[in-house]
Amino acid sequence: MDKKTGEGTLLKDDLSNYSAEKYKKPSVTVDIIICTILEGKLKVLLIKRKHPPYRGNWAIPGGFVEVDKNETLEEAAYRELREETNITKCYIEQLKTYGDPGRDPRTRVITVAHFALVPYELLQAQNTIKAGDDAAETEWFPLHELKGVDLAFDHRQILTDALNRLKGKLWYSPIAFSLLPSTFTWSDLKKVYESILGEKIEAHFNFRRKINARFKMQVTKSCLKGATGRPSKCLKFLGSKDAY
């Protein structure tokens, strides 16, 4: 044990009797659930599979971890995000590991699912979403409305888990702000919450009170909403309050 770091030290002869060939190795993939707010709904980017298995079904974008390049799981997730959207920086969180033996009919595949939250304005600016070599096309689907969609592998369960994670973190973490541009209105913020929850928030005053109790925001300017009507206050997210 290293006294300074508290970590174990590897002796030269520790691996002398180890044979990698003794142990069967599963394949490891990452799936990246890319979410945005579009047309007032929380939507997820799915690809239509071009090749078997599940040819013609919709799937979460993903791919195999590049083990020969010593790629970490996080690096693989960001690579998949970049390949799908050309975006290199946004909110990414590891969701869960899925490893049921029969989840992929080809071989034993363990996948580590991540979700990424991207403001739609940023996606529009990149304008590079396109089907890759293994996909026939791409499409944005409402995450709350996937009942009739033919999904590949165990992706329905993964998407359900992602939605539940988002709902569970919504009121105590600043996760909703990751779907907004740098400046926004109260109405914009409320729509994000409603899109994730899948229901209307009627008590607008109580909504503001909850948000102000948890998060720090700054009024920056007035956001003009057309030639008539009172302009809305434009807000900027500054972070969570210490009590939370």
Secondary structure, 3 states (H helix, E strand, C coil): CCCCCCCCCCCCCCCCCCCHHHCCCCEEEEEEEEEEEECCEEEEEEEEECCCCCCCCEECCEEECCHHHCCCHHHHHHHHHHHHHCCCCCEEEEEEEECCCCCCCCCCEEEEEEEEECCHHHHHHHCCCCCCCCEEEEEEEECCCCCCCCECCCHHHHHHHHHHHHHHHCCCCCHHHHHCCCCECHHHHHHHHHHHHCCCCCCHHHHHHHHHHHEEEEEEEEECCCCCCCCEEEEEEEEECCCC
